[in-house]
Amino acid sequence: MEQTYNKRQKGKLLLQILIPILITQFGMFSMSFFDTMMSGRFSPNDLAGVAIGSSIWVAVFSGLSGILLAVTPIVSQLIGGKKANEVAFNVIQAIYLSIVIALTVIISGLFLLNPLLNMMSLEDEVRRIAMDYLTALSFGILPLFVYNVLRSFIDALGKTRVSMLITLSALPINVFFNYVLIFGKLGLPELGGVGAGFASTITYWLIMGIAFFVTSRHYPFSSFQLFKTVHRISLKKWKEILLIGVPIGFSIFFETSIFSAVTLLMSVFDTITIASYQAAVNFASFLYMVPLSISMALTILVGFEVGAGRLKDAKEYSWIGVSLGVMMAIFCGLILLIFRFEIASFYTTDARVLELTAHFLLFALFFQLSDAIQAPIQGALRGYKDVNMTLMMSLISYWVIGLPVGYMLAMHTSLGPVGYWIGLISGLAVGALTLSMRLIYIQKQKFKQLKQI
């Protein structure tokens, strides 16, 4: 990534970095996807319980691990600015911070999880499954957070194929343990949806171990000698990481937690509706891995170009990424439209859940276009280290506009649960528009600053 490319070459380089990230994201999300899908094959109660537990977990994990995504722009700008000697210290401090964040999540869960689930009008069995699933999953939080730091370091060097291989090597093991623990194979008891939580925990420890081995033994990662020196904790460096990472993490949290909030509000409906909504959201989130992956690729490329002072290249990468996102959204939307009943059948064999899930998937189609714009733009802005305004825009578009509109339509009109989908779509559309304006503004400001130098 040391030279200037034309637009066609930039598109090719973006794809080279993007495709492994996309496969990695699908692989990571597939663990939640298979948890939900395979639990649904066990029973509708297990589908509802695991889906609710998963939606809570994804919101918490996405937001807090998002803080650790600060490693990517920090490292990519250090590499672009020829400051490779500072990389190891930054990564190790991020690992220390990830351990503290993980322990905070675990301790907080001991006090907050029961009250949160009690706020939902859930059937006793569904609530028990959700609680036990999250408890089983909690044993894998620490290794997963540490892995995310190492993955951000690997990706920042442009070696996204390595992250892909680590994730793909672990995915079959996750599916195997899901099968064994959920359905009680090889002489083990049937754990239902709770078994999916234990399967994910085993997988998280595995990928952390592989990432440690790769970064310490294989070039180019080994050249940074991450673990050669035992660095002292640097609160100053933690502050730097948090100043970039907290807005990133909370921005992601505001987006992902909106689905958890809707889940809580939808608990007034019956289990069939909850299960159908969760299945549809699960697949919509699966498709979201496409624009999210483009976002992560743009953070790497834009951050590198900004660090090297090539603002024109950074701008071109940004809009190439958005264009690619829109094209992929059209493709994914067609898949949803044509195969929505087949997709719904992945989650359930219950005729009522299948019908309602297929209906909800029609609304997920409209998610795709807004996501295709706002997610890549967020990634580009992170490459510029512009994160605070993105945080405010996410808060307003999802929680000030999206959720209230959805609540009003769902609870005060005949739309029912469909109203929440319309509200969420409205929030996404506002986010896409405001973030587009922000990116244009930041790019103009960077060019002005360059001219003044």
Beta strands, then each sheet from edge to edge (+ up, - down):
end
